[in-house]
Amino acid sequence: MRIIFDQKGLKPPEAIQPILPPGAIRRPVLVVRLGSDKTAFAPEGPPRTETHSAAEWKTSEEALERDRNVRNHENSHLSALGPYAASGILYDTATGLDGETLAVGGRIAVDLAEVPGDPEATLRKARVVLNAANAPGDPSAADQRVAARAYYLMQTSKAELQVDAYA
């Protein structure tokens, strides 16, 4: 998420255009307006003085959408992890223009330790963690790393079970 600082009253909102290098990916933007609440842009002339209540300055819809997406994403992981979640959801937050707390990222600690002496339980655990890492449908890079570790744990557990079957 990009954060853009704009001084209130200097330019009309439609005059502020993002400058993106060629091939850049568009990301959600949180616009923070600086300055007094007493100035507003007048399209027909220089800035004029008006009074605005704090409620008139709203957080962008993109930032609110990002907050909803992050919370839904992390809740999907938590509900799929079940007893293998080693923590609750820990959010990275930002403060919106209205003073509300917005989630811009999140994480959950995951128990990926082997179950000592029980490769079948370790295999079940690894399957649950692998499914939880892919639960939201749009796994992040961190989700993919957890999925890879769970997959490795699954494979080592399967190998251990095969060795036990032939012993």
C-alpha positions in Angstrom: 0.0 0.0 0.0 1.3 3.4 -0.9 0.7 6.5 1.3 0.5 9.8 -0.4 0.6 13.1 1.6 -1.3 16.0 0.1 -1.6 19.5 1.5 -5.2 20.5 1.7 -6.4 23.2 -0.5 -3.4 23.5 -2.9 -4.7 21.4 -5.7 -8.1 20.0 -6.7 -8.4 16.2 -6.1 -8.8 15.6 -9.9 -5.5 17.4 -10.6 -3.5 14.9 -8.5 -2.5 12.1 -10.8 -0.4 9.1 -9.7 3.0 8.9 -11.5 3.8 5.3 -12.2 6.8 4.0 -14.0 6.1 1.9 -17.1 5.0 -1.7 -16.1 4.3 -0.7 -12.5 1.6 -2.5 -10.6 -1.3 -0.5 -9.2 -1.6 -0.7 -5.5 -4.1 0.6 -3.0 -3.4 4.1 -2.0 -4.1 5.9 1.3 -4.2 9.7 0.8 -3.4 11.7 3.9 -4.3 15.3 3.6 -2.1 17.8 5.6 -2.9 21.3 6.7 -5.8 23.1 8.2 -9.4 22.0 7.8 -10.2 25.6 7.0 -8.9 25.7 3.4 -10.6 24.2 0.4 -9.9 24.4 -3.3 -12.1 26.7 -5.3 -12.0 25.7 -9.0 -12.7 29.2 -10.2 -9.9 30.9 -8.2 -7.4 30.7 -5.4 -8.0 28.7 -2.2 -10.8 30.0 -0.1 -11.6 29.6 3.5 -14.5 27.3 4.6 -15.2 25.3 7.7 -15.3 21.6 7.4 -16.2 19.1 10.0 -13.8 16.2 10.6 -16.5 13.8 9.3 -16.1 15.3 5.8 -12.6 13.9 5.4 -13.1 10.2 4.7 -10.7 7.4 4.3 -10.4 6.2 0.7 -12.6 3.3 -0.4 -9.5 1.4 -1.6 -8.0 1.6 1.9 -11.2 0.3 3.4 -11.4 -2.5 0.9 -7.8 -3.5 1.7 -8.8 -3.6 5.4 -11.7 -5.9 4.6 -9.6 -8.1 2.4 -6.8 -8.5 4.9 -9.2 -9.3 7.7 -11.1 -11.9 5.6 -7.8 -13.4 4.4 -6.4 -13.9 7.9 -9.7 -15.2 9.3 -9.7 -17.8 6.5 -6.3 -19.0 7.7 -7.3 -19.0 11.4 -10.5 -21.0 10.9 -8.7 -23.6 8.7 -5.8 -24.0 11.1 -7.8 -25.0 14.1 -5.6 -26.3 16.9 -2.4 -25.7 15.0 -2.6 -21.9 15.2 0.1 -20.9 17.7 -1.3 -17.4 18.0 -4.2 -15.3 17.2 -4.2 -12.9 14.3 -1.6 -10.2 14.6 -2.4 -7.2 12.3 -0.1 -4.6 10.9 -2.2 -1.4 11.0 -2.4 2.1 9.8 -4.7 4.9 11.0 -7.3 6.2 8.5 -8.3 9.8 8.0 -11.4 9.2 10.2 -9.1 8.0 13.0 -10.1 4.3 12.5 -7.6 1.5 12.6 -7.1 -0.2 9.2 -5.4 -3.5 8.7 -2.8 -3.4 6.0 -1.2 -6.8 6.7 -1.5 -9.7 9.1 0.1 -12.9 10.3 -0.6 -16.0 12.4 2.0 -18.1 14.1 1.7 -21.7 13.0 2.7 -24.9 14.8 4.8 -26.9 12.3 6.7 -29.1 14.7 6.7 -32.8 14.3 4.6 -34.9 16.7 7.2 -36.9 18.5 7.0 -40.6 17.9 3.8 -40.4 15.8 4.3 -39.9 12.1 0.6 -40.4 11.3 -0.3 -37.4 13.6 2.5 -35.4 12.0 1.0 -36.2 8.6 -2.5 -35.1 9.6 -1.1 -31.9 11.1 0.9 -31.1 7.9 -2.2 -31.7 5.8 -4.2 -29.3 7.9 -1.5 -26.6 7.8 -1.1 -27.0 4.0 -4.8 -26.6 3.5 -4.9 -23.6 5.8 -2.1 -21.9 3.9 -4.1 -22.1 0.7 -7.5 -21.4 2.4 -8.0 -17.8 1.2 -7.6 -18.8 -2.4 -5.0 -16.0 -3.0 -2.0 -17.1 -1.0 0.7 -14.5 -0.3 4.4 -15.3 -0.5 4.5 -16.0 3.2 1.5 -18.4 2.8 3.4 -20.2 0.1 6.5 -20.6 2.3 4.3 -22.1 5.1 2.7 -24.4 2.5 6.1 -25.5 1.3 7.2 -26.3 4.9 4.0 -28.2 5.5 4.5 -30.1 2.2 8.1 -31.0 3.3 6.8 -32.2 6.7 4.1 -34.3 4.9 6.7 -36.0 2.7 9.1 -36.8 5.6 6.2 -38.2 7.6 5.1 -40.4 4.6 8.7 -41.6 4.2 8.9 -42.4 7.9 5.6 -44.3 7.7 6.8 -46.3 4.7 10.0 -47.2 6.5 7.9 -48.4 9.5 5.7 -50.5 7.2 8.7 -52.4 5.8 10.4 -52.8 9.2 
